[in-house]
Amino acid sequence: MQTMANRQIAEKVFYGILLVYLILGLINLDVIPVPWLDEAACLEPAVVWKRTGHYVSKAWPTPGTEEIFLSYPPGIMMLHRLTLSIFPCEVFWVRLPFLLIHVAGIALVFHSFHKHLKLDVRWAALICLYFLFDKAVFEISRSVRSEVLEVALISIFFWLYTRSATNKGYSRLWMGLVCGALLLTHLKAWPMVAVMGLWMVWEDKSYRETLKFAAGALLLPLCFFVFIDFRFAELYAQLFQHSMEHSAGGNVFERIYAYFIGRFYPVYKEQPWLPLLHLWVTWLAVKQWRNHRSRALPAAVWLFAGTVWMLYLGPYYRYFLPMYAVGLWIVAQHIVEKGWSFPNLRKWYYLPVLAMMLFPFASRHALGIIQRPERDPRACLQFLENQVPRQSRILLYGNEIGLYYAAKHPNVDFTHITSPDHFGFNEYDSIYYLTDLPHPGLKLKAIYQPRQYALPGWMYALGRGGTFAGMRMYIISSEAEWKSVAKPFYAWD
């Protein structure tokens, strides 16, 4: 039996490691990674909203976004808009809420495991730390993607659910509100919310409690519908057109293989146990659904929502993280049920696994510190300040640092490398193309050349991640050049 002293030591170790994780995250928050496509894509509508007062986007390629932006559920954009009303539009401040939400969500899972599931606190710490240091989870923690919000909301939902078993004061209303918020994060959360909602109805057949849950779940989506003036036709056209680009393909067997094995590549090159872990958790979920139906809500989400994901949505590993978080609850419940004793982690055969788990975290932070001069967004923005005219109408095209520059200069617009179709050449006095690749047919204006440290090639290969070093600034001088640069991403004639 776990002694009080062991419990306190395990808690201190867990929260100490979580604090180090947070501190290192804050130190390197604006440099790993450098601004990238998904980050800018979800930030740009909020930047335009703050600048113009209209919820639109010209940088998304979906038709209609220049009138109203409905190509992505609004949760992450709403958070960005709140952040921009408090903090400057800088990489650190844009990413800060996501890192804090991520760390707080993991702390809540740990609390729920050992306080409400009555899991040995050492097991609770080990499960949470395994998730925390997973390669994709660590990368997502400061990448400004919706998965951070989804994992946190799922953690809150299951915390409320486990707490409600002993404290009925936590009503279905609050769980409904969390599910409603999940609906606004990403389409892949909808099957999960459907399972949670059906479970609430099945578990508590009280009409009053069902009504509370439904009211909570519908409140935030209804607020959004009012915000967009109930423009359901545009919502359907934009939202589902974008989602179709990420849907599953192939026959049933190809989809099953991709779901359990194929989409873990290339993550499993550094964590080769992941496909086996996925299969094991699926097996545990089946057992819990068959043998412990009253406690099988996580298993139901994993199995039934997971089937929809497998057959229709086709999520890659980074998309998989909210389901991965559900899997933590399945494993925790299994350990409680079986009464497993805690392993002796000092045995030699645990060391290679621990080293492989920690390597992505340690290598990325090491590169972030070593390469700070060439990753520093403030220095790169100063380079743009020296190169971009202050008065004329300017379009920056390409590297996502251009969005952070445009956010501070009303005369400047930005669009992604993949999304030139809402912008016309004749709308601007100058168009500058920011890219890492040489384009001999274009006029070169400048190259960003910060201080760089010579590192061996294997460090770059293992640490991954780009820098701003060598970013070229080309002048787009004619409409023919503009179309030639954009043509690989948009089929202009």
C-alpha positions as CSV (number, residue, x, y, z in Angstrom):
1,M,0.0,0.0,0.0
2,Q,1.2,3.4,-0.8
3,T,2.4,5.4,2.2
4,M,1.6,9.1,2.8
5,A,5.2,9.9,2.4
6,N,5.4,8.2,-1.0
7,R,2.3,9.9,-2.1
8,Q,3.6,13.3,-1.2
9,I,7.0,12.6,-2.8
10,A,5.3,11.5,-6.1
11,E,3.1,14.6,-6.1
12,K,6.1,16.8,-5.6
13,V,8.1,15.1,-8.3
14,F,5.2,15.4,-10.8
15,Y,4.5,19.0,-10.1
16,G,8.2,19.7,-10.1
17,I,8.6,18.2,-13.6
18,L,5.5,20.0,-14.8
19,L,7.0,23.3,-13.6
20,V,10.3,22.6,-15.5
21,Y,8.2,21.7,-18.6
22,L,6.4,25.0,-18.2
23,I,9.5,27.1,-17.6
24,L,11.4,25.6,-20.6
25,G,8.2,26.1,-22.6
26,L,8.2,29.8,-21.7
27,I,11.9,30.2,-22.4
28,N,11.6,28.8,-25.9
29,L,7.9,29.7,-26.6
30,D,8.7,32.1,-29.5
31,V,11.4,30.1,-31.1
32,I,10.2,26.4,-31.3
33,P,8.8,26.3,-33.8
34,V,9.2,29.4,-35.9
35,P,5.7,30.7,-37.1
36,W,4.2,28.1,-39.5
37,L,1.2,27.6,-41.8
38,D,-1.4,26.2,-39.3
39,E,-0.5,28.8,-36.7
40,A,-0.9,31.7,-39.2
41,A,-4.0,30.2,-40.8
42,C,-5.9,30.2,-37.5
43,L,-4.5,33.5,-36.4
44,E,-5.2,35.5,-39.5
45,P,-9.0,35.8,-39.3
46,A,-8.6,37.1,-35.7
47,V,-6.0,39.7,-36.9
48,V,-8.3,40.8,-39.7
49,W,-11.3,40.9,-37.3
50,K,-9.4,43.1,-34.9
51,R,-8.2,45.4,-37.7
52,T,-11.5,45.8,-39.6
53,G,-14.2,44.7,-37.2
54,H,-15.4,42.0,-39.6
55,Y,-15.0,38.3,-39.1
56,V,-13.5,37.5,-42.5
57,S,-10.4,36.1,-44.1
58,K,-8.7,36.8,-47.4
59,A,-5.8,34.4,-46.7
60,W,-7.9,31.2,-46.7
61,P,-8.5,29.8,-50.2
62,T,-12.1,28.7,-49.6
63,P,-14.6,30.7,-51.6
64,G,-16.6,33.1,-49.5
65,T,-14.2,33.7,-46.7
66,E,-13.7,37.3,-47.9
67,E,-17.4,37.9,-47.0
68,I,-17.5,35.9,-43.7
69,F,-15.1,33.3,-42.4
70,L,-16.7,29.9,-41.8
71,S,-14.1,27.5,-43.0
72,Y,-13.0,26.4,-39.5
73,P,-14.9,26.1,-36.2
74,P,-14.6,29.4,-34.4
75,G,-13.2,28.3,-31.0
76,I,-9.5,29.0,-31.7
77,M,-10.2,32.2,-33.5
78,M,-12.3,33.5,-30.6
79,L,-9.5,32.7,-28.2
80,H,-7.1,34.6,-30.5
81,R,-9.4,37.5,-30.7
82,L,-9.5,37.7,-26.9
83,T,-5.7,37.4,-26.7
84,L,-5.2,40.2,-29.2
85,S,-7.5,42.5,-27.1
86,I,-5.2,42.0,-24.2
87,F,-1.7,41.4,-25.5
88,P,0.3,42.5,-28.6
89,C,0.2,40.4,-31.7
90,E,3.6,38.8,-31.1
91,V,4.6,35.1,-31.3
92,F,5.2,34.8,-27.5
93,W,1.8,36.3,-26.5
94,V,-0.2,34.5,-29.2
95,R,1.2,31.1,-28.0
96,L,1.1,31.8,-24.3
97,P,-2.5,30.9,-23.6
98,F,-2.1,27.6,-25.4
99,L,0.9,26.5,-23.3
100,L,-0.9,27.5,-20.1
101,I,-4.1,25.7,-21.1
102,H,-2.0,22.6,-22.0
103,V,-0.2,22.5,-18.7
104,A,-3.3,23.2,-16.7
105,G,-5.2,20.4,-18.5
106,I,-2.5,17.8,-17.7
107,A,-2.5,19.0,-14.0
108,L,-6.3,18.5,-14.0
109,V,-6.0,14.9,-15.4
110,F,-3.4,14.1,-12.7
111,H,-5.7,15.5,-10.0
112,S,-8.7,13.5,-11.3
113,F,-6.8,10.3,-11.5
114,H,-5.5,10.1,-8.0
115,K,-8.3,12.1,-6.3
116,H,-11.4,10.7,-8.0
117,L,-10.4,7.4,-9.7
118,K,-8.3,6.6,-6.6
119,L,-5.4,5.6,-8.8
120,D,-2.0,5.2,-7.1
121,V,-0.5,8.7,-7.3
122,R,2.7,7.2,-8.8
123,W,0.7,5.6,-11.6
124,A,-1.2,8.9,-12.1
125,A,2.1,10.8,-12.4
126,L,3.6,8.2,-14.8
127,I,0.6,8.2,-17.1
128,C,0.4,12.0,-17.3
129,L,4.1,12.4,-17.8
130,Y,4.2,9.8,-20.5
131,F,1.5,11.8,-22.3
132,L,3.2,15.1,-21.6
133,F,6.5,14.0,-23.1
134,D,5.0,12.3,-26.1
135,K,6.7,13.8,-29.2
136,A,3.5,15.0,-30.9
137,V,1.9,16.2,-27.6
138,F,5.0,18.2,-26.8
139,E,5.1,19.7,-30.2
140,I,1.4,20.6,-30.1
141,S,1.7,22.2,-26.7
142,R,2.9,25.5,-28.1
143,S,1.9,25.2,-31.8
144,V,-1.4,27.1,-31.6
145,R,-3.6,24.3,-32.9
146,S,-7.1,23.3,-31.8
147,E,-5.9,20.0,-30.2
148,V,-4.6,22.0,-27.2
149,L,-8.1,23.2,-26.6
150,E,-9.7,19.8,-27.3
151,V,-7.4,18.0,-24.8
152,A,-8.1,20.6,-22.1
153,L,-11.9,20.4,-22.6
154,I,-11.9,16.6,-22.6
155,S,-9.9,16.8,-19.4
156,I,-12.5,19.2,-17.8
157,F,-15.4,17.0,-19.0
158,F,-14.0,13.8,-17.5
159,W,-13.1,15.7,-14.3
160,L,-16.7,16.9,-14.0
161,Y,-18.0,13.4,-14.8
162,T,-15.9,11.6,-12.2
163,R,-16.6,14.3,-9.7
164,S,-20.3,14.1,-10.3
165,A,-20.3,10.4,-9.1
166,T,-19.8,11.7,-5.5
167,N,-21.0,15.3,-5.8
168,K,-24.3,15.8,-7.6
169,G,-23.7,19.6,-7.4
170,Y,-21.7,19.2,-10.6
171,S,-24.8,19.1,-12.8
172,R,-25.2,18.0,-16.4
173,L,-25.3,21.7,-17.3
174,W,-21.6,22.2,-16.9
175,M,-20.8,19.0,-18.8
176,G,-23.1,20.3,-21.5
177,L,-21.2,23.6,-21.7
178,V,-17.9,21.8,-22.1
179,C,-19.4,19.7,-24.9
180,G,-20.7,22.8,-26.6
181,A,-17.3,24.3,-26.4
182,L,-15.8,21.2,-27.9
183,L,-18.2,21.5,-30.9
184,L,-16.6,24.8,-31.6
185,T,-13.0,23.5,-31.7
186,H,-12.9,21.1,-34.7
187,L,-15.2,18.8,-36.7
188,K,-13.4,15.8,-35.4
189,A,-14.7,16.6,-31.9
190,W,-18.3,16.2,-33.1
191,P,-18.4,12.3,-33.0
192,M,-16.9,12.5,-29.5
193,V,-19.5,15.0,-28.3
194,A,-22.3,12.8,-29.9
195,V,-21.1,9.8,-27.8
196,M,-20.8,11.9,-24.6
197,G,-24.3,13.3,-25.2
198,L,-26.0,10.0,-25.8
199,W,-24.2,8.6,-22.8
200,M,-25.6,11.4,-20.6
201,V,-29.1,10.6,-21.8
202,W,-28.7,6.8,-21.3
203,E,-27.1,7.1,-17.9
204,D,-29.5,9.5,-16.3
205,K,-33.0,9.2,-17.8
206,S,-34.2,12.2,-15.9
207,Y,-35.9,14.6,-18.3
208,R,-34.7,17.5,-16.2
209,E,-31.0,16.5,-16.2
210,T,-31.2,15.7,-20.0
211,L,-32.6,19.2,-20.5
212,K,-29.8,20.8,-18.5
213,F,-27.2,18.9,-20.5
214,A,-28.8,19.9,-23.8
215,A,-29.2,23.5,-22.8
216,G,-25.5,23.7,-21.9
217,A,-24.4,21.9,-25.1
218,L,-26.4,24.2,-27.3
219,L,-25.7,27.5,-25.7
220,L,-22.3,28.3,-27.2
221,P,-23.1,27.0,-30.7
222,L,-26.3,29.1,-30.6
223,C,-24.3,32.2,-29.6
224,F,-22.1,31.6,-32.7
225,F,-25.1,31.1,-35.0
226,V,-26.4,34.5,-33.8
227,F,-23.0,36.0,-34.3
228,I,-23.0,34.9,-38.0
229,D,-26.7,35.8,-38.5
230,F,-27.7,32.2,-39.0
231,R,-25.9,31.9,-42.4
232,F,-26.1,28.2,-42.5
233,A,-25.7,27.8,-46.3
234,E,-22.3,29.6,-46.1
235,L,-21.4,27.6,-43.0
236,Y,-22.1,24.3,-44.7
237,A,-20.3,25.3,-48.0
238,Q,-17.1,26.5,-46.3
239,L,-16.8,24.2,-43.3
240,F,-17.4,20.9,-45.0
241,Q,-15.5,21.8,-48.1
242,H,-12.4,22.3,-46.0
243,S,-13.0,19.2,-44.0
244,M,-13.3,17.0,-47.1
245,E,-9.6,17.8,-47.8
246,H,-8.7,15.8,-44.7
247,S,-11.2,12.9,-45.0
248,A,-10.2,9.3,-45.1
249,G,-9.6,7.5,-48.4
250,G,-9.2,4.0,-49.8
251,N,-11.1,0.9,-49.1
252,V,-12.1,-0.3,-45.6
253,F,-8.9,-2.3,-45.0
254,E,-6.7,0.6,-46.1
255,R,-8.5,2.9,-43.7
256,I,-8.1,0.4,-40.8
257,Y,-4.4,0.0,-41.5
258,A,-4.0,3.8,-41.8
259,Y,-5.8,4.4,-38.5
260,F,-3.9,2.0,-36.4
261,I,-0.5,1.9,-38.2
262,G,0.0,4.2,-41.2
263,R,-0.9,7.6,-39.7
264,F,1.6,7.1,-36.8
265,Y,4.4,7.6,-39.3
266,P,6.8,9.4,-38.9
267,V,6.2,9.7,-35.2
268,Y,6.8,6.0,-34.6
269,K,10.4,6.3,-35.9
270,E,11.2,7.9,-32.5
271,Q,8.4,6.2,-30.6
272,P,8.1,2.7,-32.2
273,W,5.7,1.4,-29.6
274,L,2.8,3.7,-30.5
275,P,0.9,1.4,-33.0
276,L,1.1,-1.4,-30.4
277,L,-0.1,1.0,-27.7
278,H,-3.0,2.1,-29.9
279,L,-4.0,-1.5,-30.4
280,W,-3.7,-2.3,-26.7
281,V,-5.9,0.6,-25.6
282,T,-8.5,-0.5,-28.2
283,W,-8.5,-4.0,-26.7
284,L,-8.9,-2.5,-23.2
285,A,-11.7,-0.4,-24.4
286,V,-13.5,-3.4,-25.8
287,K,-13.1,-5.3,-22.5
288,Q,-14.4,-2.3,-20.4
289,W,-17.4,-1.9,-22.7
290,R,-18.2,-5.6,-22.4
291,N,-17.5,-6.1,-18.7
292,H,-17.9,-2.8,-16.9
293,R,-20.6,-0.9,-18.9
294,S,-21.5,1.5,-16.2
295,R,-17.9,2.8,-16.1
296,A,-17.2,2.6,-19.8
297,L,-17.8,6.2,-21.0
298,P,-14.1,6.7,-22.1
299,A,-14.3,3.3,-23.8
300,A,-17.5,4.3,-25.6
301,V,-15.8,7.5,-26.9
302,W,-12.7,5.6,-28.0
303,L,-14.6,2.8,-29.8
304,F,-17.6,4.6,-31.3
305,A,-16.2,8.0,-32.1
306,G,-12.9,6.3,-33.1
307,T,-14.8,4.2,-35.6
308,V,-16.1,7.4,-37.3
309,W,-12.6,8.8,-37.3
310,M,-11.2,5.6,-38.8
311,L,-13.8,5.3,-41.6
312,Y,-14.5,8.9,-42.5
313,L,-12.2,11.5,-40.9
314,G,-8.8,10.0,-41.5
315,P,-6.9,11.9,-38.7
316,Y,-3.1,12.0,-38.7
317,Y,-1.3,11.6,-35.5
318,R,-1.4,15.2,-34.4
319,Y,-5.1,15.2,-35.0
320,F,-5.4,12.1,-32.9
321,L,-4.3,13.8,-29.6
322,P,-7.8,14.3,-28.1
323,M,-8.6,10.6,-28.6
324,Y,-5.2,9.9,-27.1
325,A,-6.2,11.8,-24.0
326,V,-9.4,9.7,-23.8
327,G,-7.1,6.6,-23.9
328,L,-5.4,7.8,-20.7
329,W,-8.6,7.4,-18.8
330,I,-9.1,3.9,-20.3
331,V,-5.6,2.9,-19.1
332,A,-6.1,4.5,-15.7
333,Q,-9.4,2.7,-15.1
334,H,-7.8,-0.6,-16.1
335,I,-4.9,-0.2,-13.6
336,V,-7.4,0.6,-10.8
337,E,-9.5,-2.4,-11.7
338,K,-6.6,-4.8,-11.8
339,G,-4.8,-3.2,-8.8
340,W,-1.4,-3.3,-10.6
341,S,1.6,-2.6,-8.4
342,F,3.8,0.3,-9.5
343,P,6.9,-0.9,-11.4
344,N,10.5,-0.4,-10.4
345,L,11.6,2.2,-12.9
346,R,15.3,1.9,-11.8
347,K,15.6,-1.4,-13.6
348,W,18.0,-1.2,-16.6
349,Y,15.5,-2.1,-19.3
350,Y,13.4,1.0,-18.6
351,L,16.2,3.3,-19.4
352,P,16.1,3.0,-23.3
353,V,12.4,3.7,-23.3
354,L,12.8,6.7,-20.9
355,A,15.6,8.0,-23.1
356,M,13.6,7.7,-26.3
357,M,10.6,9.5,-24.6
358,L,12.7,12.4,-23.4
359,F,14.9,12.8,-26.5
360,P,12.4,14.8,-28.7
361,F,11.7,17.2,-25.7
362,A,15.4,17.6,-24.8
363,S,16.7,17.9,-28.4
364,R,14.1,20.5,-29.5
365,H,14.7,22.7,-26.5
366,A,18.5,22.4,-26.9
367,L,18.2,23.5,-30.6
368,G,15.9,26.3,-29.5
369,I,18.5,27.7,-27.1
370,I,21.5,27.2,-29.5
371,Q,19.7,28.6,-32.5
372,R,17.9,31.5,-30.8
373,P,19.6,34.2,-32.9
374,E,18.4,32.6,-36.2
375,R,14.9,31.7,-34.8
376,D,14.2,35.0,-33.0
377,P,11.0,36.5,-34.5
378,R,11.7,40.0,-33.1
379,A,15.0,40.2,-35.0
380,C,13.3,38.9,-38.2
381,L,10.5,41.5,-37.8
382,Q,13.2,44.2,-37.5
383,F,14.7,43.0,-40.8
384,L,11.2,43.4,-42.4
385,E,10.9,46.9,-40.8
386,N,14.1,47.9,-42.6
387,Q,12.9,46.4,-45.9
388,V,9.2,47.1,-46.2
389,P,8.0,50.6,-47.2
390,R,5.9,52.3,-44.5
391,Q,3.4,54.2,-46.6
392,S,2.5,52.3,-49.8
393,R,0.0,49.4,-50.1
394,I,2.0,46.2,-49.5
395,L,1.3,42.5,-49.8
396,L,3.6,40.0,-48.0
397,Y,3.4,36.5,-49.5
398,G,4.9,33.3,-48.1
399,N,6.7,33.0,-44.8
400,E,4.3,33.2,-41.9
401,I,6.4,35.8,-40.1
402,G,4.8,38.2,-42.6
403,L,1.4,37.9,-40.7
404,Y,3.0,39.1,-37.5
405,Y,4.4,42.1,-39.4
406,A,1.1,42.8,-41.2
407,A,-0.7,42.8,-37.9
408,K,1.2,45.9,-36.8
409,H,1.0,47.8,-40.1
410,P,-2.3,48.9,-41.5
411,N,-0.8,49.3,-45.0
412,V,0.3,45.7,-45.2
413,D,-1.7,42.5,-45.9
414,F,-0.5,39.0,-45.7
415,T,-1.4,35.7,-47.5
416,H,-0.1,32.2,-47.2
417,I,2.0,30.5,-49.8
418,T,-1.0,28.2,-50.6
419,S,-3.7,30.9,-50.7
420,P,-3.1,33.7,-53.3
421,D,-6.5,33.5,-54.9
422,H,-8.3,36.3,-52.9
423,F,-5.6,38.8,-53.8
424,G,-5.1,40.7,-57.0
425,F,-1.8,42.0,-58.3
426,N,-3.2,45.4,-59.1
427,E,-4.5,45.9,-55.6
428,Y,-1.0,46.6,-54.3
429,D,1.9,49.0,-54.9
430,S,4.4,46.3,-54.1
431,I,4.2,42.5,-53.5
432,Y,7.1,40.8,-51.6
433,Y,7.6,37.1,-51.7
434,L,9.2,35.7,-48.5
435,T,10.7,32.2,-49.0
436,D,13.6,29.9,-48.2
437,L,13.9,28.7,-51.8
438,P,15.9,30.5,-54.5
439,H,13.8,31.9,-57.5
440,P,16.3,33.0,-60.1
441,G,13.6,34.5,-62.3
442,L,12.6,37.0,-59.5
443,K,14.4,40.2,-58.4
444,L,16.0,39.7,-55.0
445,K,15.6,42.5,-52.6
446,A,17.3,41.2,-49.5
447,I,18.4,38.0,-47.6
448,Y,17.9,37.7,-43.9
449,Q,21.3,36.6,-42.5
450,P,21.3,36.4,-38.7
451,R,24.1,35.0,-36.7
452,Q,24.3,31.2,-37.0
453,Y,26.2,28.5,-35.1
454,A,27.8,25.7,-37.1
455,L,26.1,22.5,-36.0
456,P,26.7,19.0,-37.2
457,G,24.1,17.7,-39.7
458,W,22.8,15.0,-37.4
459,M,21.7,17.6,-34.9
460,Y,19.5,19.3,-37.5
461,A,18.1,16.0,-38.6
462,L,17.2,14.9,-35.1
463,G,16.1,18.2,-33.7
464,R,14.2,19.2,-36.8
465,G,12.5,22.5,-37.2
466,G,13.3,25.5,-39.5
467,T,14.8,28.9,-38.8
468,F,14.6,32.3,-40.4
469,A,18.2,32.1,-41.6
470,G,18.5,32.5,-45.4
471,M,14.9,33.8,-45.8
472,R,14.8,35.6,-49.2
473,M,12.7,38.6,-49.9
474,Y,11.8,38.8,-53.6
475,I,10.0,41.6,-55.5
476,I,7.1,40.5,-57.6
477,S,7.3,42.9,-60.4
478,S,4.6,41.8,-62.8
479,E,1.3,39.9,-62.8
480,A,3.0,37.1,-64.8
481,E,5.6,36.7,-62.0
482,W,2.8,36.7,-59.4
483,K,0.9,34.0,-61.2
484,S,4.1,31.9,-61.8
485,V,5.0,31.9,-58.1
486,A,1.4,31.0,-57.0
487,K,0.6,28.5,-59.8
488,P,2.0,25.4,-58.0
489,F,-0.5,26.1,-55.2
490,Y,-3.5,27.5,-57.1
491,A,-4.4,26.6,-60.7
492,W,-4.3,29.9,-62.3
493,D,-4.2,30.0,-66.1
